[in-house]
Amino acid sequence: MRNYLSKSNLILLSIAIFFTSVFVAVSCKNTVSNIKPRPLGAPGEVLLVINNDNWNSKVGNTIDVLLEDIFPALPQAETMFKRTRIEFSDFQRHFRTYRNILLVSIRPDVSTNKVEFRRNEWALHQQVAEVIAKDAKDLENLFVQKWPKIKSFFYNGDIDALVNSYNRVFEPSVVNLVKNQYPFSLHFPKGYQLKKKDNNFTWIVNERLDSHLGVFVYQFSLDSIEDTNANALLELRNKLLYEQVPGEYPGSFMTTEEEFPVQVRKSKFAGRRWTELRGLWKVQGDFMGGPFVDYFYVDFENNQLIMLEGYVYAPAKPNKAVFVREVEAVLKTFMPV
């Protein structure tokens, strides 16, 4: 028997389809409007928004000098941030989706000078820092006072964005290798592969046409360590590299470049406090070298000292800060398992 709809039922069905279509259209519209775009610009790029009259003044000169801060522990000087400057009248459309935005203005009507930090305002993984002061002198003093915090906000935001990216898309073979050998995990972007595995030492590399990025993972037994101050950690590092990382020529090996001071500071990520070392490495007996960053953590629970190192070899590349950010972000994917 053929099925058919009566005229009244057909009218009711048409009405239902209409309202369903309207509901779906409205829902889709709302969904799209709530989705923020990906940010423009690479890690380390900052969009500075400041009007010309402020920029072409003493306060502008101060801001200019601070934005020329040098990236730590590189063989050649590089600024920490590459900047693009526009006026507030141009700050619209795609400019609002920049990864890092620094808004600087003088507003005589404000009651309090302030610096505000916001994330994901107009784009995903976006950092916005806004500096507002009543007059030029207050703006200059405020910017000088808050610059270390502003600098850290942008830098750490870039690292966090890279960490999130590596945690989503990674090289499963080396991720599983680390997870199966140690009581923690690290996430490596596509292209990283195992170079060497020996007891508690693992060496993972990403060898590209114009660069070589590497990561060392090692666990020292706390019973074999007398001290964990910076000098002792550097000695442990050099001993490990001498034993595990030979150079191309007989008798050559990786070590620390002693002519360049190693920078030491405390760092915190993955809910743990680490000792951070930054400096330059070299191959004793060869002409190779580059920057490195190390993190050490005393794991009392497992009676181990954890060492994570990322290093960069890119002699043909004048800008190495981008590579240091990459290996640093790999290390900061650290997560206990």
Summary of the structure (lengths in Angstrom):
residues: 337
radius of gyration: 26.2
end to end distance: 63.9
largest distance: 93.9
contacts: 981
relative contact order: 0.11
helix: 36%
strand: 32%
